[in-house]
Amino acid sequence: MSTLYIFSKPLSHYCTNALENLISSDDTVLLVGDACYNIKQYRQFSAALHLLKEDATARAITLSEYDVDIDYNQFVELTLTSQNTITW
């Protein structure tokens, strides 16, 4: 795993063209906070897409079979095993 990108806002808050050129196929994307609402739109950036379970539950987001939710302990593990972490 190369870089972990952590997004906390809806995709409309960011410039998607810049993200398309920045995030590579071996990077991981983690959605926290209100970014969880846009899971379908964020899928375009990475096959390794995760949601923070507590944030998705707090927002009553129903996950599909393709969605991966992680808890805080797994969140910490992702940050420790990533070469770089970028929070948006």
Stockholm file with secondary structure:
# STOCKHOLM 1.0

chainA/1-88         MSTLYIFSKPLSHYCTNALENLISSDDTVLLVGDACYNIKQYRQFSAALHLLKEDATARAITLSEYDVDIDYNQFVELTLTSQNTITW
#=GR chainA/1-88 SS CCEEEEECSCGGGSCHHHHHHHCCTTCEEEECGGGGGGHHHHTTTCSEEEEEHHHHHHTTCCCCTTCEEECHHHHHHHHHHCSEEEEC
#=GC SS_cons        CCEEEEECSCGGGSCHHHHHHHCCTTCEEEECGGGGGGHHHHTTTCSEEEEEHHHHHHTTCCCCTTCEEECHHHHHHHHHHCSEEEEC
//
